Amino acid sequence: MVKLCSTGAYVLNGREIIEDTKCNETLIAQRGLSKECYTGTIAYRILTSHSHGNDRRQLHITFDALASHDITYVGVVQTARASGLKQFPLPYILLI
């Protein structure tokens, strides 16, 4: 079954889902969860490793490469040319 949550949610042990709502704050605290638990995610670790700022709540990301799908590459290239770009400043990858 799929349930749409309008707020964030915590997944415990890959099975239990707790919605991040005002009425669940006590339950979230009892389970040892905190609002900062996102720092333990893979996505957070990847993004912070690419951040150039000292503030871990406001990331300053620079890109290693550009990537686009084969359907959108024409728009990417045309927009770059219209902007006056002669070549991409970093690698451009076309995904098929």
N, C-alpha and C positions, 0 to 999 in steps of 0.2 A: 504494500500500500504506500502511496506517495502522499505526503502531507506538506502543504505550503505554509511556511512560517514567514510572517511579516517582520520578525526580528531575527537576531542571531540565534544560534542553537549550539549546545554542547553535545558531543557524542561520547558516551562513556563505554569503554571496552568494546567498541564496534557494534553495540546492540541498543543501548538505552539512549534516547534522545531527550534532552531537557531544553525546552524553549527558554530563551533569555528574556523573560518578562519580569515586570515589577513583582508579581505575586510569586515568582520562583526564586527570588533573591536569597531567601533563607535556605531553600533546598540546595541552591548552587553553593552557598557558603558551607553547608554541612558536608557536601561531597568534596570539599577541599579545592574547589575551582575558584578562579579569580578572573577578573576582567582582563588580566594580563596573560592569560593562558595561551593566547595566540602566539606568544614568543617562542613556544615550543613546537610550532608547526614547521614543516619542510619549506613551505612557501615563504614564511617569514625569514628563515635562515638564508634562503637563496637571495631574497630581495635585500636583506641587510648586508650581505657580502658584496653586493654591487653598489651600495649606497656610499656616497662621498661626504655625507654630513655626519655630525656627532649626535644629532637628535634621532633616537630610534623610533620616535612616534611620528616624525615627519621625515620620510626618506627622500633622499636626493639621488635619483637613479640616472645613470647614463647607460646607453645601450651598447652592446658589443656588436650587434648586427641588426639588419632590417630583414624581415621575412614577409612574404605575401603569397597568397594562393594564386594559382594560374588564372583564375577568373578576375582577380582584382589588380594584377600587375600592370595592365595597360593604364589604369587610372593613376596608379602610383607613379609610373614613369612620366605620364603626361603632366601630372601635377608638379613633379620635380622640375621638369623642363620649363613649364609655365612660370615657375618661381625663379628661374634663372640658374638653376643648379646644373652644372656641366657634368659632374660625377658625384656619386654618393660618397660622403665622408667616412663611411665604414662599409663593411661587406653587405651586399644585398643578396638574399637567397630567395629563389623562386621555388615554391613547393608545388609539386604536381600531384 
